[in-house]
Amino acid sequence: MREGAATGQTAFVLGGGGVRGAVEIGMVRALFEAGIRPDLIVGTSIGAINGALIANDPTLGVIDTLLHAWTSPEANAVYGDSLIVQLSRLVKTKTHLNSPAPLQRLLEAGLGEASRFEDLEVRLQVVAASIERAAEHVFDSGPLIPAILASASVPGLFPATRIGDEHFIDGGIVNSIPIEQAVDAGATRIFVLQVGRVETALEPPTTAVETARVAFEIARRHRFARDVATLPDAVDLFVLPSGGSLHGDDSMRAYRKLDTVRLRIDQAYEASRDFLFERGMPPLAAERPSS
């Protein structure tokens, strides 16, 4: 992939990845400390949630907002139901384990119940998957909360989100790291905030569980690989490092491990700060943390 200095619009592309999306907080802190601000944010799934909060407040002050969104009691409530309650809901609905209500309340608290894309400080695009059209859909105008819920409606964990006459599920199904959208919107410098999966090499599976995981990873990653391979010459791409995976990240229950949030943030911040420094984008003196 190409790296270098570019002029023009700067985009932050925030990928999906559940609890591993906490790394995006460390990455955006490193970017803001280096004086890098987005003209456009594109997000999928957890990247849509983080991206909307950043688009609402594109300053270092958003770090506290993101931390609250990830570590508060309201955040714990998103996946906080007991296994018995979850299974009971699955039996009743036949489609999902968790209610979307706690996530909706969390978003409304951080963004405003009636918030719209047009209210944001930075232009935002949110990627979801339409069930009826079996196609990618990009939200960029109108009511904000429903669009984010649509992008983050992980199959099996949450119900599909109905908007108008369509039902939407997690955008990661069709485009987990939406680089193409940023390019199409005119970005010439793109910073990819990814959760670490693309950093890990895939190997032939030896068990049924590994077979399912590898198949899912190929489905998630092929679009990213294509977008990188076909990147226009005029676009500079920077894929920020996540700082590495943690033990248990491949577990089926990893999405509930919110106790790993601060470690993920710190690792990603340090790795991304060093990455940017090595490429001539050091922290600005006025924005270096006191500690």
C-alpha positions in Angstrom: 0.0 0.0 0.0 1.1 3.6 -0.6 2.1 5.9 2.2 3.1 9.5 1.9 2.1 13.1 2.3 -1.1 14.1 0.6 -3.2 17.2 0.4 -7.0 17.4 0.2 -9.6 15.8 2.3 -8.7 13.6 5.2 -10.9 10.7 6.1 -11.0 8.4 9.2 -12.3 4.9 8.3 -13.4 3.0 11.4 -13.9 -0.7 11.0 -16.1 -3.2 12.8 -15.1 -5.7 15.3 -17.2 -5.7 18.6 -15.3 -5.2 21.8 -12.0 -5.0 19.8 -13.3 -1.7 18.6 -12.0 -0.1 21.8 -8.7 0.2 20.0 -10.1 2.9 17.9 -10.2 5.2 21.0 -6.4 4.9 21.3 -5.9 5.4 17.6 -8.0 8.6 17.4 -6.2 10.0 20.5 -2.9 9.5 18.7 -4.3 11.1 15.5 -5.7 14.2 17.3 -2.5 14.6 19.3 -0.6 14.7 16.0 -2.9 17.5 14.8 -4.7 15.3 12.3 -8.4 16.1 11.9 -10.9 14.4 9.6 -13.0 16.1 7.0 -15.0 12.8 6.6 -15.6 9.8 8.9 -16.9 6.5 7.5 -17.8 3.7 10.0 -19.2 0.2 10.1 -20.7 -1.5 13.1 -18.8 -0.5 16.3 -16.9 1.8 14.0 -20.2 3.6 13.2 -20.8 4.1 17.0 -17.3 5.4 17.7 -17.3 7.4 14.4 -20.5 9.2 15.2 -19.3 10.3 18.6 -16.0 11.5 17.0 -17.9 13.3 14.2 -20.0 15.0 16.9 -16.9 16.3 18.8 -13.8 16.1 16.6 -11.4 17.1 19.4 -9.4 15.4 22.2 -12.4 16.0 24.4 -14.2 13.2 22.7 -11.8 10.7 24.3 -13.7 11.1 27.7 -17.0 10.7 25.9 -15.8 7.5 24.2 -14.4 6.1 27.5 -17.8 6.7 29.1 -19.6 5.1 26.3 -17.3 2.0 26.7 -16.9 1.7 30.5 -20.0 3.2 32.1 -22.8 1.1 33.6 -24.9 2.0 30.6 -22.2 0.4 28.4 -22.2 -2.7 30.5 -26.0 -2.9 30.1 -25.7 -3.4 26.3 -24.5 -7.0 26.8 -25.2 -7.1 30.5 -28.1 -9.6 30.6 -27.4 -13.0 32.1 -27.1 -16.0 29.9 -30.5 -17.3 31.1 -32.2 -14.0 30.1 -30.4 -14.0 26.8 -31.4 -17.6 26.0 -35.0 -16.8 27.1 -35.0 -13.9 24.6 -33.6 -16.1 21.9 -36.3 -18.7 22.5 -39.0 -16.0 22.4 -37.8 -14.1 19.4 -36.0 -16.9 17.6 -33.5 -14.4 16.2 -31.4 -12.6 18.8 -29.9 -12.7 22.3 -29.9 -9.0 23.3 -32.3 -6.1 23.3 -31.2 -3.1 21.3 -32.8 -0.8 23.9 -29.7 -0.3 26.1 -27.5 0.6 23.1 -30.2 3.0 21.8 -30.2 4.7 25.2 -26.4 4.9 25.2 -26.4 6.5 21.8 -29.2 9.0 22.7 -27.3 10.1 25.8 -24.1 10.7 23.8 -25.6 12.2 20.6 -29.1 13.4 21.4 -32.4 11.6 20.9 -33.3 13.6 17.8 -29.8 13.9 16.3 -29.3 14.0 12.6 -26.3 13.5 10.3 -26.7 17.2 9.4 -26.1 18.2 13.0 -22.6 16.7 13.2 -19.4 18.8 13.1 -17.8 16.4 10.6 -19.4 14.7 7.7 -20.3 11.1 8.5 -21.2 8.0 6.5 -22.5 4.8 8.1 -22.5 1.4 6.4 -25.2 -1.2 6.9 -26.5 -4.3 5.0 -30.0 -4.3 3.6 -31.8 -7.7 3.9 -34.4 -7.1 1.2 -31.8 -5.9 -1.3 -29.0 -8.2 -0.2 -26.8 -5.1 -0.6 -24.6 -2.5 1.1 -26.3 0.7 2.1 -24.7 3.9 3.1 -26.5 6.3 5.5 -25.3 9.9 5.3 -28.4 12.1 6.0 -31.5 12.2 8.2 -32.0 10.6 11.6 -28.7 9.4 13.1 -29.6 6.9 15.8 -31.5 4.5 13.6 -28.7 4.4 11.1 -26.1 3.6 13.7 -28.3 0.9 15.2 -28.7 -0.5 11.7 -25.0 -0.6 11.1 -24.4 -2.3 14.5 -27.2 -4.9 14.4 -25.0 -7.9 14.7 -26.9 -11.0 13.5 -27.8 -13.3 16.4 -26.9 -10.7 19.0 -29.4 -7.9 18.0 -32.6 -7.9 15.9 -32.5 -6.4 12.4 -33.2 -2.6 12.4 -36.2 -1.5 10.4 -36.0 1.8 8.7 -38.9 2.6 6.3 -39.8 -0.6 4.5 -36.3 -2.1 4.8 -34.5 -4.2 7.4 -30.8 -3.7 8.1 -28.1 -5.8 9.8 -24.5 -5.2 10.7 -22.5 -3.4 8.0 -19.6 -5.8 8.6 -21.5 -8.4 6.6 -20.9 -6.4 3.4 -18.0 -4.0 4.2 -16.2 -4.2 7.5 -13.5 -1.6 6.6 -15.2 0.8 4.2 -12.3 2.4 2.4 -14.1 2.6 -1.0 -16.7 4.9 0.5 -14.0 7.3 1.6 -12.4 7.3 -1.8 -15.7 7.8 -3.6 -16.4 10.8 -1.2 -13.2 12.5 -2.4 -10.7 11.7 0.4 -7.1 11.8 -0.7 -5.6 10.9 2.7 -7.2 8.0 4.6 -6.4 6.8 8.1 -7.8 3.3 8.7 -8.7 2.6 12.3 -9.1 -1.2 12.3 -9.5 -3.7 15.2 -6.5 -5.9 14.5 -8.0 -8.8 12.5 -6.2 -7.8 9.3 -2.9 -7.9 11.1 -3.2 -11.6 11.9 -2.3 -14.1 9.2 -4.8 -16.9 8.5 -3.8 -20.5 8.5 -5.6 -23.7 7.3 -8.1 -24.8 10.0 -7.8 -28.0 11.9 -11.2 -28.1 13.7 -14.8 -27.3 12.9 -14.7 -24.2 15.0 -11.6 -22.9 13.3 -13.1 -23.7 9.9 -16.1 -21.4 10.7 -13.8 -18.7 12.0 -11.5 -18.8 9.0 -14.4 -18.7 6.6 -15.9 -15.7 8.4 -12.5 -13.9 8.4 -12.1 -14.4 4.6 -15.6 -13.1 4.1 -14.7 -10.0 6.2 -11.3 -9.4 4.8 -11.6 -9.9 1.0 -13.2 -6.4 0.5 -10.4 -4.7 2.5 -7.8 -6.5 0.4 -9.5 -5.5 -2.8 -9.9 -1.9 -1.8 -6.2 -1.7 -0.8 -5.1 -3.3 -4.1 -7.2 -1.0 -6.2 -6.5 2.2 -4.3 -6.1 5.2 -6.7 -2.6 6.5 -7.0 -3.7 9.9 -5.8 -4.8 8.5 -2.4 -2.5 8.0 0.5 -3.5 5.2 2.9 -2.4 4.7 6.5 -3.5 1.6 8.3 -3.0 2.2 12.0 -1.8 -0.6 14.2 -4.0 -2.1 16.9 -1.2 -2.9 19.3 -1.9 -6.7 19.1 -4.7 -9.1 20.0 -5.4 -10.4 23.5 -5.9 -13.9 24.8 -9.4 -15.1 24.2 -10.2 -12.8 21.3 -11.3 -15.7 19.2 -13.7 -17.0 21.8 -17.5 -16.9 21.0 -18.0 -14.9 24.3 -15.2 -12.4 23.6 -17.8 -9.7 22.8 -18.7 -9.5 26.5 -15.1 -9.0 27.8 -15.4 -5.3 28.5 -12.8 -5.6 31.2 -10.2 -5.5 28.4 -11.2 -2.1 27.1 -8.6 0.1 28.8 -5.7 -2.3 27.9 -6.8 -2.3 24.3 -7.0 1.5 24.2 -3.5 1.9 25.8 -1.9 -0.6 23.4 -3.4 0.9 20.3 -2.5 4.4 21.4 1.1 3.6 22.0 1.4 1.6 18.7 -0.4 4.3 16.7 1.6 7.2 18.3 4.8 5.5 17.3 3.5 4.6 13.8 2.6 8.3 13.2 5.9 9.5 14.6 7.9 7.3 12.3 6.0 8.8 9.3 6.7 12.4 10.3 3.5 13.0 12.2 4.6 13.5 15.8 2.4 14.7 18.7 2.1 18.5 18.8 3.6 20.0 21.8 0.4 21.7 22.8 -1.5 18.4 22.7 0.8 16.0 24.5 -0.8 14.5 27.5 0.6 15.6 30.9 1.2 12.1 32.1 
